[in-house]
């Protein structure tokens, strides 16, 4: 069964086409700069053939039409007819409290997706545009929504409530939702397989460290706490986001700098994190290189980043009453031995100890990087698109 997976952002649409018989990715790529002059389509085929095309792409529907055209094209394509695409899986950022798992999209679900827009005004409208376009372009293919928040929906109330008046939770749904759920679900499941133990008996901590970073406590296969909150700004330090911050500090800065909501939003989401502390870059590779070359602020940014992850690991070990394994994933988690070393160093009291050689080796793929102590440390490359494709097949076949 051929499944198209789409991730529609504000000015981009990323895609992956899977043949689910052997869970093989046939083609992948994305359109960038939708609506701007000179949109670009990057497309890659399973056999290594690559192409980059430029053109005018006015909206998401045009972008998806372009993607379908390249998937069908003689020179670059992988399928002969649109009808070979049996279903489409869409990444949807926010499912609120309504969606605790993936769903087949019908008219009622579309209405509910619109209801979630106010919780994620920067993301959900674009996800919905992708869905609407696909319903028009592939009317016979069922559409499935897979939510970043769904995996965290079983968190207990004492983990998701903020210390605000309860009425504000009831009135506006202000609570912790958590994001990157598809990734935390995938890597915790893979970790259990790697450990050759049933997930039901495991206490795992999954660290998704990419441009956005979050960490989750996964007990018995259920996310019982996670660091991102009402929005993806909370928790760990990120490329350009603050992570945890005293809300009163932001009010103080707004008053002293005489800035409004828009600028404050931009301050905490676009100019903070690794970039804000280092003044060098939001990119961990550059931070590491500068820190190694003696740049004190880059070193400080790296230290704050790793200390925050370490602190959350301690907190989540406490939340779960123990720990059987820590998983690193995402661009930083999968590639930075330095971040992994600084994070795990000193956590021997939790049973965590890295094998320096395994940690620093250039191996790729799923692997242990510890000394085989009571709690394991693993690197597991994430694969959110595959989860979306699997959920899509599951719902369509059901
Ligand atoms: P996104 O969250 O946008 O999917 P990624 O998961 O690709 O992003 O992660 C991007 C981050 O991973 C960047 O900070 C990048 O510097 C970092 N990264 C990628 N490769 C390495 C590496 N070899 N060493 C350190 N950091 C890396």
Boltz pocket constraint, residues with backbone or C-beta under 6 A from the ligand:
constraints:
  - pocket:
      binder: B
      contacts: [[A, 209], [A, 210], [A, 211], [A, 212], [A, 239], [A, 282], [A, 283], [A, 284], [A, 285], [A, 286], [A, 288], [A, 330], [A, 331], [A, 332], [A, 335], [A, 336], [A, 337]]
      max_distance: 6.0
